[in-house]
Amino acid sequence: MNDIAAYIRADKDRFVADLKEWLAIPSISGDPAHTGDVLRSATWLSGYLRDQGFPIVEVWETGGHPAVYAEWPADDPDAPAVVVYGHHDVQPVEPLDEWDTDPFTPVEKGDQLIGRGASDDKGQVFFHTLGIRALLAASGRQAPPVTVKLLVEGEEESGSVHFADLLRTHRDRLACDAVVISDTTMWAEDVPSMCTGMRGLTEAEVTLRGPDGDLHSGSFGGAVPNPLHAMAELLASLHDADGRVTLPGFYDDVVPLTDEERELFARLPFDEDEWLRTAGNSRAAHGEKGYTTLERVWARPTAEINGMWGGHTGPGGKTIVPREAHAKISFRLAAGQDPGTVQDQFRRWVAERTPPGVEAEVRIPGGGVRPCFSPIGSPGVKAARRALERAFGTEVLFTREGGSGPEADLADILDAPLIFVAVGLDGDRIHAPNEKVEIPLLLKGAEAAAYLWEELATALR
């Protein structure tokens, strides 16, 4: 067969049947009871990739769950090399009673394939295997025009705890000219798009302490500092009247949105009223002045108060000056920001605003997650956009994502630009009961992947 799209259509049934077999393995990385299943998933995938023709396939052990590495060298030793990242572990499935079918017995309903991992991320890893087969069949080649290195992690859904160390250990094997990420979403089935960045994350817990114990408010109220009053004032000052975070230097490193990006975001068919309904029926959009809702969620940093407590919260009255107050705060970080820098800024900010007679403690749980970003004018992004437009037959727009993942580690440790090529949808019920993927989109993803190797072979030289 000499046509990529025709090959993919003809191979659809085999592709879906094989994917169902993989989806049936309950590779829940966050549940110790499924440790053996995560290993079984890696073993299954490694065997499948060998059967698909990958000359090099290995299971890489970590301090936790295993990753799968596969490599298909290009015939040309000077051809670019590309790492494709995805993950084979999945989220837990509770609450089970909200599933219409068994989460690990994949079911086809029309064009949908329903099962845990169908979209996030086994289906999106899988379309690359079909894309390579289709390209080789259509071109008559024995190897792709770029060296393809497939890296499929086993711990993404439980925090990628060992992933950075894995990348450092195998940095030489993973040397590449670009990293393709297939673990995000498009805007809509009829509005194909590319993600160009994901926000980072850092968290903090603040404790303010006053007297050694709770005090009678009649005897001491109004005469000694109240930690809850101090906490309320502290948190109220976290933003200014324009919705900007007040930490000095907080915005210094943020990569600003370009006029082109803002124009492309504005062309997306975004219904803010509908979006508010999906946001728990929120009654109004809110945030940093001067930016749209999409720009705030995708490309601007934020500070959120996640919880606050202290003093008497039980039934009835208890007239006290409480001895301490607590709050949990999280920061979503935009392109250019570093979690460690923001953590230091927050510690200084709290120290400067803690009133006399109150002691502040700031606890930071871990190093945080760095944001990642791909300029839309980079050669790799432009090549991927051409590949997607060839597959979908229409203009491809751009998005970003508000969540966080290990992509920044890939970019930094491998010293390579990121390219997001994915066909999931926000409506795929990722992490929720009845997760699904649209089979026609997986086939389009395979077609785009086939074109991608041709495009990158030229663009990355």
C-alpha positions as CSV (number, residue, x, y, z in Angstrom):
1,M,0.0,0.0,0.0
2,N,1.4,3.4,-0.9
3,D,-1.0,5.7,1.0
4,I,-0.6,6.4,4.7
5,A,-4.3,7.2,5.4
6,A,-5.4,4.2,3.5
7,Y,-3.1,1.9,5.4
8,I,-4.3,3.3,8.7
9,R,-8.0,2.8,7.7
10,A,-7.3,-0.8,6.7
11,D,-5.4,-1.5,9.9
12,K,-8.0,0.0,12.2
13,D,-9.5,-3.2,13.6
14,R,-6.2,-4.8,14.4
15,F,-5.0,-1.5,16.0
16,V,-8.1,-1.3,18.3
17,A,-8.0,-5.0,19.2
18,D,-4.3,-4.7,20.3
19,L,-5.0,-1.5,22.2
20,K,-7.9,-3.2,24.1
21,E,-5.5,-6.0,25.1
22,W,-3.1,-3.4,26.7
23,L,-6.0,-1.4,28.3
24,A,-7.1,-4.6,30.1
25,I,-4.0,-4.5,32.3
26,P,-4.8,-2.5,35.4
27,S,-1.5,-0.6,35.7
28,I,-2.4,1.7,38.6
29,S,0.9,3.1,39.7
30,G,-0.4,4.8,42.8
31,D,-1.8,1.5,44.4
32,P,0.8,-0.9,45.8
33,A,-1.7,-3.8,45.1
34,H,-1.1,-3.2,41.4
35,T,2.7,-3.1,41.4
36,G,2.7,-6.4,39.5
37,D,0.2,-5.1,37.0
38,V,2.4,-2.0,36.2
39,L,5.3,-4.5,35.5
40,R,3.0,-6.6,33.4
41,S,2.0,-3.5,31.4
42,A,5.6,-2.7,30.7
43,T,6.3,-6.3,29.7
44,W,3.3,-6.4,27.4
45,L,4.3,-3.1,25.7
46,S,7.9,-4.2,25.2
47,G,6.8,-7.4,23.5
48,Y,4.4,-5.5,21.3
49,L,7.0,-3.0,20.2
50,R,9.4,-5.8,19.3
51,D,6.6,-7.4,17.2
52,Q,6.1,-4.0,15.5
53,G,9.7,-4.0,14.3
54,F,11.6,-1.8,16.8
55,P,15.2,-3.1,16.7
56,I,15.9,-2.0,20.3
57,V,13.4,-2.6,23.1
58,E,14.3,-2.5,26.8
59,V,12.5,-2.3,30.1
60,W,14.2,0.2,32.4
61,E,14.0,-0.3,36.1
62,T,13.6,2.6,38.5
63,G,13.3,3.0,42.2
64,G,9.6,2.4,41.6
65,H,7.7,1.3,38.6
66,P,9.5,0.4,35.3
67,A,9.6,2.4,32.1
68,V,9.8,1.1,28.5
69,Y,12.4,2.3,26.0
70,A,12.3,1.5,22.3
71,E,14.5,2.8,19.5
72,W,14.2,2.6,15.8
73,P,17.4,4.1,14.2
74,A,17.2,6.0,10.9
75,D,19.2,4.6,8.0
76,D,21.0,7.9,7.8
77,P,23.4,8.2,10.8
78,D,23.2,12.0,10.5
79,A,19.4,12.1,10.7
80,P,17.9,14.0,13.7
81,A,16.8,11.9,16.7
82,V,13.4,12.4,18.4
83,V,12.3,11.2,21.8
84,V,8.5,10.4,22.1
85,Y,7.3,10.6,25.7
86,G,4.2,9.0,27.1
87,H,3.2,6.8,30.1
88,H,1.7,3.4,30.6
89,D,0.4,3.8,34.2
90,V,-3.1,4.8,34.9
91,Q,-5.2,6.5,37.5
92,P,-7.3,4.6,40.1
93,V,-10.8,3.8,39.0
94,E,-12.9,4.7,42.1
95,P,-15.8,5.3,42.4
96,L,-16.5,2.0,40.7
97,D,-20.3,2.4,40.9
98,E,-20.1,5.4,38.5
99,W,-18.6,3.3,35.7
100,D,-21.1,2.1,33.1
101,T,-18.7,-0.8,32.2
102,D,-15.8,-2.5,33.8
103,P,-12.9,0.0,33.6
104,F,-10.4,-2.7,32.6
105,T,-12.7,-4.5,30.1
106,P,-12.5,-2.0,27.2
107,V,-15.7,-1.5,25.3
108,E,-16.4,0.1,21.9
109,K,-19.5,2.3,21.7
110,G,-19.8,3.8,18.3
111,D,-16.6,5.7,17.6
112,Q,-15.6,5.7,21.3
113,L,-13.4,3.2,23.1
114,I,-14.2,3.2,26.8
115,G,-11.7,2.1,29.5
116,R,-9.2,3.4,32.0
117,G,-6.1,4.7,30.1
118,A,-7.9,4.9,26.7
119,S,-7.0,8.6,26.4
120,D,-4.6,9.1,29.3
121,D,-2.2,7.8,28.1
122,K,-2.1,4.3,26.5
123,G,-4.2,5.3,23.5
124,Q,-2.0,8.3,22.7
125,V,1.2,6.2,23.1
126,F,-0.3,3.6,20.8
127,F,-1.1,5.8,17.8
128,H,2.7,6.3,17.3
129,T,3.1,2.6,16.6
130,L,0.5,2.7,13.9
131,G,2.0,5.9,12.5
132,I,5.4,4.3,12.0
133,R,4.0,1.2,10.4
134,A,1.9,3.3,8.0
135,L,4.9,5.5,7.1
136,L,7.1,2.5,6.4
137,A,4.4,0.7,4.4
138,A,3.7,3.8,2.3
139,S,7.3,4.7,1.6
140,G,8.8,1.3,1.2
141,R,11.5,2.2,3.7
142,Q,13.0,-0.1,6.3
143,A,13.4,2.6,8.9
144,P,11.9,6.0,9.7
145,P,13.6,9.2,8.3
146,V,14.5,10.2,11.9
147,T,15.7,8.1,14.8
148,V,12.7,7.5,16.9
149,K,13.2,6.9,20.7
150,L,10.1,5.9,22.5
151,L,10.1,6.5,26.3
152,V,7.0,5.3,28.1
153,E,7.1,6.1,31.9
154,G,5.4,3.9,34.6
155,E,4.9,6.5,37.3
156,E,3.4,9.7,35.8
157,E,0.1,9.2,37.6
158,S,1.9,9.0,40.9
159,G,4.1,12.0,40.6
160,S,7.0,10.8,38.3
161,V,9.0,10.4,41.5
162,H,12.0,8.6,39.9
163,F,11.7,10.1,36.4
164,A,14.3,12.8,36.6
165,D,16.9,10.3,37.9
166,L,15.9,7.9,35.1
167,L,16.6,10.7,32.5
168,R,20.0,11.5,34.1
169,T,21.0,7.8,34.2
170,H,20.2,7.3,30.5
171,R,20.9,10.8,29.2
172,D,23.4,9.5,26.6
173,R,20.9,7.0,25.3
174,L,18.2,9.6,25.1
175,A,20.2,12.3,23.3
176,C,17.9,13.9,20.8
177,D,17.1,17.0,18.8
178,A,13.5,17.3,20.1
179,V,11.0,15.7,22.5
180,V,7.5,14.9,21.3
181,I,4.9,14.9,24.1
182,S,1.7,12.9,23.5
183,D,0.0,13.3,26.8
184,T,-2.2,16.4,26.4
185,T,-5.4,17.4,24.6
186,M,-6.8,19.3,21.6
187,W,-9.4,22.0,21.7
188,A,-12.1,19.9,20.0
189,E,-12.6,17.1,17.5
190,D,-13.4,19.7,14.8
191,V,-10.9,22.3,16.0
192,P,-7.5,20.6,16.1
193,S,-4.9,22.4,18.1
194,M,-1.4,22.0,19.6
195,C,-0.5,22.6,23.2
196,T,2.6,24.9,23.6
197,G,3.1,24.9,27.3
198,M,2.1,23.6,30.7
199,R,2.2,25.6,34.0
200,G,4.4,24.5,36.9
201,L,3.4,24.2,40.6
202,T,4.7,24.8,44.1
203,E,2.8,24.6,47.4
204,A,3.3,25.9,50.9
205,E,1.7,25.5,54.4
206,V,1.8,28.5,56.7
207,T,1.4,28.3,60.5
208,L,1.1,31.5,62.6
209,R,1.5,31.1,66.4
210,G,0.7,33.5,69.1
211,P,0.2,32.7,72.8
212,D,1.2,29.3,74.2
213,G,-2.5,28.3,74.6
214,D,-5.9,29.5,73.7
215,L,-6.9,32.6,75.8
216,H,-10.2,33.9,77.2
217,S,-11.3,36.7,74.8
218,G,-12.8,38.7,77.6
219,S,-9.6,38.8,79.6
220,F,-7.1,39.1,76.7
221,G,-9.0,39.9,73.5
222,G,-7.9,43.2,71.9
223,A,-4.8,43.3,74.0
224,V,-2.6,40.5,72.4
225,P,-2.2,39.5,68.8
226,N,-4.8,37.1,67.4
227,P,-3.1,34.6,64.9
228,L,-6.4,34.2,63.0
229,H,-6.7,37.9,62.5
230,A,-3.0,37.9,61.4
231,M,-3.7,35.1,58.9
232,A,-6.7,36.8,57.5
233,E,-4.8,40.0,56.9
234,L,-1.8,38.0,55.4
235,L,-4.0,36.1,53.0
236,A,-6.0,39.1,52.0
237,S,-2.8,40.9,51.0
238,L,-1.7,38.0,48.7
239,H,-3.4,39.8,45.7
240,D,-3.7,43.5,44.9
241,A,-6.9,45.2,43.5
242,D,-6.0,44.1,40.0
243,G,-5.7,40.4,40.9
244,R,-1.9,40.4,40.7
245,V,0.1,38.4,43.2
246,T,2.0,40.7,45.5
247,L,5.2,38.8,46.1
248,P,8.1,41.1,45.1
249,G,9.7,39.8,41.9
250,F,6.9,37.2,41.3
251,Y,6.4,38.3,37.7
252,D,10.0,39.1,36.8
253,D,10.8,35.9,35.0
254,V,7.4,35.2,33.4
255,V,7.6,34.8,29.6
256,P,5.0,37.3,28.2
257,L,2.4,36.2,25.8
258,T,3.1,37.4,22.2
259,D,0.5,39.3,20.2
260,E,0.4,36.3,17.8
261,E,-0.4,33.9,20.6
262,R,-3.1,36.1,22.0
263,E,-4.7,36.4,18.6
264,L,-4.6,32.7,18.1
265,F,-6.1,32.0,21.5
266,A,-8.9,34.5,20.8
267,R,-9.8,32.6,17.6
268,L,-10.7,29.5,19.6
269,P,-14.5,29.1,19.9
270,F,-14.6,29.7,23.7
271,D,-18.0,30.1,25.4
272,E,-17.3,31.6,28.8
273,D,-20.8,31.0,30.1
274,E,-20.5,27.3,29.3
275,W,-17.0,27.2,30.8
276,L,-18.4,28.7,34.0
277,R,-20.9,26.0,34.2
278,T,-18.2,23.4,34.0
279,A,-16.4,25.3,36.7
280,G,-18.9,24.1,39.3
281,N,-21.4,26.7,38.1
282,S,-19.2,29.5,39.1
283,R,-21.1,32.8,38.8
284,A,-18.4,35.0,37.3
285,A,-14.9,34.9,35.7
286,H,-12.2,36.4,37.9
287,G,-8.5,37.0,37.9
288,E,-5.6,39.1,36.8
289,K,-6.8,42.3,35.2
290,G,-5.9,42.7,31.5
291,Y,-6.1,39.0,30.5
292,T,-8.8,36.8,29.2
293,T,-10.0,33.7,31.0
294,L,-8.0,31.4,28.7
295,E,-4.9,33.5,29.1
296,R,-5.2,33.4,32.9
297,V,-5.6,29.6,33.0
298,W,-2.9,28.8,30.4
299,A,-0.2,31.4,30.5
300,R,-0.3,33.5,33.7
301,P,0.9,32.5,37.2
302,T,-1.5,32.3,40.1
303,A,-1.7,32.0,43.9
304,E,-4.6,30.1,45.4
305,I,-5.7,29.7,49.1
306,N,-6.5,26.0,49.2
307,G,-7.5,25.8,52.9
308,M,-7.4,27.8,56.2
309,W,-8.2,26.7,59.7
310,G,-7.7,27.4,63.4
311,G,-9.4,28.2,66.7
312,H,-12.8,26.8,67.5
313,T,-14.7,25.3,64.6
314,G,-17.1,22.9,66.5
315,P,-20.7,23.5,67.4
316,G,-21.6,26.3,69.8
317,G,-19.6,29.3,70.8
318,K,-16.1,29.4,72.4
319,T,-14.9,32.9,73.0
320,I,-11.2,32.6,72.7
321,V,-8.1,34.2,71.2
322,P,-6.7,31.0,69.4
323,R,-3.1,30.1,69.9
324,E,-2.4,29.4,66.2
325,A,-3.8,29.6,62.6
326,H,-3.0,27.6,59.5
327,A,-3.4,27.9,55.7
328,K,-2.4,25.9,52.6
329,I,-1.4,27.9,49.5
330,S,-0.5,26.8,46.0
331,F,1.1,28.7,43.1
332,R,0.7,27.8,39.5
333,L,3.8,28.9,37.7
334,A,4.0,30.3,34.1
335,A,6.7,29.8,31.6
336,G,10.0,31.2,32.8
337,Q,9.3,30.9,36.6
338,D,11.3,28.6,38.9
339,P,9.6,26.8,41.8
340,G,12.6,27.4,44.1
341,T,12.7,31.1,43.4
342,V,9.0,31.4,44.1
343,Q,9.4,29.5,47.4
344,D,12.1,31.9,48.5
345,Q,9.9,34.9,47.5
346,F,7.0,33.5,49.5
347,R,9.1,32.8,52.7
348,R,10.4,36.4,52.6
349,W,7.0,37.8,51.9
350,V,5.5,36.0,55.0
351,A,8.4,37.0,57.2
352,E,8.0,40.7,56.2
353,R,4.2,40.7,56.9
354,T,4.2,38.7,60.2
355,P,3.2,41.2,63.0
356,P,5.1,41.5,66.3
357,G,4.1,38.8,68.8
358,V,3.3,36.3,66.1
359,E,5.7,33.6,65.0
360,A,5.5,32.3,61.4
361,E,6.5,28.9,60.0
362,V,6.4,28.1,56.3
363,R,6.6,24.5,55.2
364,I,7.3,23.6,51.6
365,P,6.5,20.0,50.6
366,G,9.1,19.2,47.9
367,G,10.8,21.0,45.1
368,G,7.7,21.7,43.0
369,V,7.1,21.2,39.3
370,R,8.7,23.5,36.7
371,P,6.6,25.0,33.9
372,C,7.4,24.2,30.3
373,F,7.0,26.1,27.1
374,S,7.4,25.7,23.3
375,P,7.5,28.9,21.2
376,I,5.1,28.7,18.3
377,G,7.7,29.9,15.9
378,S,10.3,27.2,16.7
379,P,11.2,24.8,13.8
380,G,9.9,21.7,15.6
381,V,6.5,23.3,16.5
382,K,6.1,24.5,12.9
383,A,6.9,21.1,11.5
384,A,4.4,19.4,13.9
385,R,1.7,21.9,12.9
386,R,2.3,21.1,9.2
387,A,2.0,17.3,10.0
388,L,-1.3,17.8,12.0
389,E,-2.7,20.1,9.2
390,R,-1.9,17.4,6.6
391,A,-3.8,14.8,8.7
392,F,-6.8,16.9,9.7
393,G,-7.0,18.9,6.4
394,T,-7.6,22.2,8.3
395,E,-5.8,24.9,10.2
396,V,-4.3,23.9,13.5
397,L,-4.6,26.5,16.4
398,F,-2.7,26.7,19.6
399,T,-3.5,26.2,23.3
400,R,-1.7,25.7,26.6
401,E,-2.6,23.7,29.6
402,G,-3.0,24.8,33.2
403,G,-1.9,21.5,34.8
404,S,1.6,20.2,35.5
405,G,3.7,17.2,34.5
406,P,7.3,16.0,34.0
407,E,7.8,17.8,30.7
408,A,10.2,20.4,32.1
409,D,12.5,17.6,33.3
410,L,12.6,16.2,29.7
411,A,13.4,19.6,28.2
412,D,16.0,20.5,30.8
413,I,17.8,17.2,31.3
414,L,17.8,16.2,27.6
415,D,18.5,19.8,26.6
416,A,15.9,19.6,23.8
417,P,12.9,21.5,22.7
418,L,9.4,20.2,23.4
419,I,6.7,19.5,20.7
420,F,3.2,18.6,21.8
421,V,1.3,16.3,19.4
422,A,-1.8,14.8,21.0
423,V,-5.4,14.0,20.1
424,G,-7.1,13.7,23.5
425,L,-10.1,15.8,24.3
426,D,-11.1,17.6,27.6
427,G,-14.3,15.6,27.3
428,D,-12.5,12.3,27.5
429,R,-13.3,12.0,31.2
430,I,-9.6,11.7,32.0
431,H,-9.1,10.6,35.7
432,A,-12.8,10.1,36.0
433,P,-15.3,7.2,35.6
434,N,-16.1,6.2,32.0
435,E,-12.8,7.5,30.5
436,K,-13.0,7.2,26.7
437,V,-11.1,8.1,23.6
438,E,-12.4,8.9,20.1
439,I,-11.1,6.2,17.8
440,P,-11.2,8.4,14.7
441,L,-9.0,10.9,16.6
442,L,-6.5,8.1,17.4
443,L,-6.3,7.3,13.7
444,K,-5.8,10.9,12.9
445,G,-3.0,11.0,15.5
446,A,-1.4,8.0,13.8
447,E,-1.6,9.8,10.4
448,A,-0.1,13.0,11.9
449,A,2.7,11.0,13.5
450,A,3.5,9.4,10.2
451,Y,3.8,12.8,8.5
452,L,5.7,14.2,11.6
453,W,8.8,12.1,11.0
454,E,9.1,13.4,7.4
455,E,8.6,16.9,8.5
456,L,11.1,16.7,11.4
457,A,13.7,15.0,9.2
458,T,13.9,18.3,7.3
459,A,13.1,20.9,10.0
460,L,15.6,19.7,12.6
461,R,18.7,19.4,10.3
